[in-house]
Amino acid sequence: MTSFEFDVAKSESNRIKIGRIQQKHWSAVVTYRTPNIRLISVRRSRKEEIAIYES
């Protein structure tokens, strides 16, 4: 699984997790709020994200 970060707001840092399920690439946006992990969204990965995952 590959991940990278981006900032939506100064108080919160979101991460995109990229992985494969049954030969298809998926991207999940999550944020970490101690002690919880909050799932924001899950979608099929974009071409650019697949390239990052495969590199």
DSSP file (Angstrom, degrees, kcal/mol; ACC not computed):
  #  RESIDUE AA STRUCTURE BP1 BP2  ACC     N-H-->O    O-->H-N    N-H-->O    O-->H-N    TCO  KAPPA ALPHA  PHI   PSI    X-CA   Y-CA   Z-CA
    1    1 A M              0   0    0      0, 0.0     2,-0.3     0, 0.0    18,-0.2   0.000 360.0 360.0 360.0 138.9    0.0    0.0    0.0
    2    2 A T  E     -A   18   0A   0     16,-2.1    16,-3.2     2,-0.0     2,-0.3  -0.858 360.0-176.6-114.0 148.3    1.2    3.5   -0.9
    3    3 A S  E     +A   17   0A   0     -2,-0.3     2,-0.3    14,-0.2    14,-0.2  -0.990  10.0 178.5-143.7 154.5    0.3    6.7    0.7
    4    4 A F  E     -A   16   0A   0     12,-1.5    12,-2.9    -2,-0.3     2,-0.3  -0.973  22.7-123.6-149.0 161.3    0.9   10.5    0.4
    5    5 A E  E     +A   15   0A   0     -2,-0.3     2,-0.3    10,-0.2    10,-0.2  -0.709  21.9 174.8-109.5 153.5   -0.4   13.5    2.3
    6    6 A F  E     -A   14   0A   0      8,-2.2     8,-1.8    -2,-0.3     2,-0.5  -0.973  28.4-121.8-148.8 151.6   -2.2   16.7    1.4
    7    7 A D  E     +A   13   0A   0     -2,-0.3     6,-0.2     6,-0.2     3,-0.1  -0.821  28.4 168.4 -99.2 127.4   -3.5   19.5    3.5
    8    8 A V  E    S+     0   0A   0      4,-0.9     2,-0.3    -2,-0.5    -1,-0.2   0.784  78.6   3.9 -97.2 -43.1   -7.2   20.5    3.4
    9    9 A A  E >  S-A   12   0A   0      3,-1.1     3,-1.3     1,-0.0    -1,-0.5  -0.952  76.1-113.0-138.7 156.9   -7.2   22.7    6.4
   10   10 A K  T 3  S+     0   0    0     -2,-0.3    -1,-0.0     1,-0.3     3,-0.0   0.782 117.1  50.4 -63.6 -25.5   -4.4   23.9    8.6
   11   11 A S  T 3  S+     0   0    0      1,-0.1     2,-0.4    -4,-0.0    -1,-0.3   0.547 111.3  50.7 -89.3  -6.7   -5.8   21.9   11.5
   12   12 A E  E <   -A    9   0A   0     -3,-1.3    -3,-1.1    21,-0.0    -4,-0.9  -0.994  60.3-160.1-139.4 135.4   -6.2   18.6    9.7
   13   13 A S  E     -A    7   0A   0     -2,-0.4    19,-0.7    19,-0.2     2,-0.3  -0.965  14.1-162.2-115.6 121.3   -3.9   16.5    7.5
   14   14 A N  E     -AB   6  31A   0     -8,-1.8    -8,-2.2    -2,-0.5     2,-0.4  -0.724   1.4-157.2-100.6 151.4   -5.5   14.0    5.1
   15   15 A R  E     -AB   5  30A   0     15,-3.1    15,-2.8    -2,-0.3     2,-0.6  -0.967  10.4-140.9-126.8 144.9   -3.7   11.1    3.5
   16   16 A I  E     -AB   4  29A   0    -12,-2.9   -12,-1.5    -2,-0.4     2,-0.5  -0.928  15.9-161.5-103.3 124.0   -4.5    9.1    0.4
   17   17 A K  E     -AB   3  28A   0     11,-3.2    11,-2.8    -2,-0.6     2,-0.4  -0.917   5.9-163.3-104.5 128.8   -3.9    5.4    0.7
   18   18 A I  E     +AB   2  27A   0    -16,-3.2   -16,-2.1    -2,-0.5     2,-0.3  -0.944  22.7 143.3-116.5 131.6   -3.6    3.5   -2.7
   19   19 A G  E     - B   0  26A   0      7,-2.3     7,-3.1    -2,-0.4     2,-0.4  -0.926  41.8-106.0-154.2 177.6   -4.0   -0.2   -2.9
   20   20 A R  E     - B   0  25A   0     -2,-0.3     2,-0.4     5,-0.2     5,-0.2  -0.939  21.8-177.9-118.1 137.0   -5.3   -3.1   -5.0
   21   21 A I  E >  S- B   0  24A   0      3,-2.7     3,-1.4    -2,-0.4    -2,-0.0  -0.983  79.5 -16.3-130.7 120.0   -8.3   -5.2   -4.4
   22   22 A Q  T 3  S-     0   0    0     -2,-0.4    -1,-0.1     1,-0.3     3,-0.1   0.915 128.9 -51.6  48.9  51.8   -9.0   -8.1   -6.9
   23   23 A Q  T 3  S+     0   0    0      1,-0.2     2,-0.4    -3,-0.0    -1,-0.3   0.569 117.0 109.9  67.5  12.9   -6.6   -6.6   -9.5
   24   24 A K  E <   -B   21   0A   0     -3,-1.4    -3,-2.7    20,-0.0     2,-0.3  -0.952  67.0-125.3-118.6 140.8   -8.3   -3.1   -9.4
   25   25 A H  E     -B   20   0A   0     -2,-0.4    20,-1.6    -5,-0.2     2,-0.3  -0.662  28.5-174.4 -86.4 136.1   -6.6    0.0   -7.9
   26   26 A W  E     -BC  19  44A   0     -7,-3.1    -7,-2.3    -2,-0.3     2,-0.4  -0.958  12.7-152.2-129.7 147.4   -8.5    1.9   -5.2
   27   27 A S  E     -BC  18  43A   0     16,-3.4    16,-2.5    -2,-0.3     2,-0.4  -0.979   9.9-169.7-120.9 132.5   -7.8    5.2   -3.4
   28   28 A A  E     -BC  17  42A   0    -11,-2.8   -11,-3.2    -2,-0.4     2,-0.6  -0.976  12.6-148.0-121.5 134.0   -9.0    6.0    0.2
   29   29 A V  E     +BC  16  41A   0     12,-2.8    11,-3.1    -2,-0.4    12,-1.3  -0.903  29.4 168.7-100.8 123.4   -8.8    9.4    1.8
   30   30 A V  E     -BC  15  39A   0    -15,-2.8   -15,-3.1    -2,-0.6     2,-0.3  -0.910  22.3-157.0-131.6 158.1   -8.3    9.1    5.6
   31   31 A T  E     -BC  14  38A   0      7,-2.2     7,-3.2    -2,-0.3     2,-0.6  -0.984  17.6-132.0-132.7 148.5   -7.4   11.4    8.4
   32   32 A Y  E     + C   0  37A   0    -19,-0.7     2,-0.5    -2,-0.3   -19,-0.2  -0.892  25.8 171.0-106.0 118.9   -5.9   10.5   11.8
   33   33 A R  E >   - C   0  36A   0      3,-2.5     3,-3.8    -2,-0.6    -2,-0.0  -0.915  52.4 -83.5-125.5 101.3   -7.5   11.9   14.9
   34   34 A T  T 3  S+     0   0    0     -2,-0.5     3,-0.1     1,-0.4    -2,-0.0  -0.161 114.0   7.2 -49.4 128.2   -5.9   10.2   17.9
   35   35 A P  T 3  S+     0   0    0      0, 0.0    -1,-0.4     0, 0.0     2,-0.2  -0.922 125.8  65.0 -95.6  16.7   -7.0    7.6   18.8
   36   36 A N  E <   -C   33   0A   0     -3,-3.8    -3,-2.5     2,-0.0     2,-0.5  -0.613  60.0-144.8-103.7 157.5   -9.2    7.2   15.7
   37   37 A I  E     -C   32   0A   0     -5,-0.2     2,-0.6    -2,-0.2    -5,-0.2  -0.990  21.5-153.0-114.1 122.1   -8.8    6.9   12.0
   38   38 A R  E     -C   31   0A   0     -7,-3.2    -7,-2.2    -2,-0.5     2,-0.6  -0.860   4.3-145.6-103.1 123.6  -11.5    8.6   10.0
   39   39 A L  E     +C   30   0A   0     -2,-0.6    -9,-0.2    -9,-0.2     3,-0.1  -0.772  19.3 177.0 -86.0 119.1  -12.4    7.3    6.6
   40   40 A I  E     -     0   0A   0    -11,-3.1     2,-0.3    -2,-0.6   -10,-0.2   0.916  59.2 -28.3 -88.7 -52.4  -13.3   10.3    4.3
   41   41 A S  E     -C   29   0A   0    -12,-1.3   -12,-2.8     2,-0.0     2,-0.4  -0.990  44.3-148.9-161.4 160.8  -13.9    8.5    1.0
   42   42 A V  E     +C   28   0A   0     -2,-0.3     2,-0.3   -14,-0.2   -14,-0.2  -0.998  29.5 150.7-135.3 135.8  -13.0    5.5   -1.2
   43   43 A R  E     -C   27   0A   0    -16,-2.5   -16,-3.4    -2,-0.4     2,-0.1  -0.952  51.5 -74.7-153.5 168.0  -13.0    5.6   -5.0
   44   44 A R  E     -C   26   0A   0     -2,-0.3   -18,-0.3   -18,-0.2     2,-0.0  -0.480  61.8-103.3 -66.8 142.0  -11.2    4.0   -8.0
   45   45 A S        -     0   0    0    -20,-1.6     2,-0.1   -26,-0.2   -20,-0.1  -0.324  28.8-122.4 -70.3 147.8   -7.7    5.3   -8.4
   46   46 A R     >  -     0   0    0      1,-0.1     4,-2.3    -3,-0.1     3,-0.2  -0.427  31.2-103.1 -80.9 163.7   -6.9    7.9  -11.1
   47   47 A K  H  > S+     0   0    0      1,-0.2     4,-2.1     2,-0.2     5,-0.1   0.882 122.6  52.3 -57.0 -41.3   -4.2    7.2  -13.7
   48   48 A E  H  > S+     0   0    0      1,-0.2     4,-1.7     2,-0.2    -1,-0.2   0.876 109.5  49.1 -64.5 -37.7   -1.7    9.4  -11.9
   49   49 A E  H  > S+     0   0    0     -3,-0.2     4,-2.5     2,-0.2    -2,-0.2   0.882 109.0  52.3 -70.1 -38.6   -2.3    7.6   -8.6
   50   50 A I  H  X S+     0   0    0     -4,-2.3     4,-2.7     1,-0.2    -2,-0.2   0.904 107.4  53.0 -62.2 -41.5   -1.8    4.2  -10.3
   51   51 A A  H  X S+     0   0    0     -4,-2.1     4,-1.1     2,-0.2    -1,-0.2   0.897 109.9  47.9 -61.9 -40.0    1.5    5.4  -11.7
   52   52 A I  H  < S+     0   0    0     -4,-1.7     3,-0.4     2,-0.2    -2,-0.2   0.924 113.0  48.6 -64.4 -44.3    2.6    6.4   -8.2
   53   53 A Y  H  < S+     0   0    0     -4,-2.5    -2,-0.2     1,-0.2    -1,-0.2   0.908 112.9  46.9 -61.9 -44.0    1.5    3.0   -6.8
   54   54 A E  H  <        0   0    0     -4,-2.7    -1,-0.2     1,-0.2    -2,-0.2   0.661 360.0 360.0 -75.9 -16.6    3.3    1.0   -9.5
   55   55 A S     <        0   0    0     -4,-1.1    -1,-0.2    -3,-0.4    -2,-0.2   0.484 360.0 360.0 -78.7 360.0    6.6    3.0   -9.2
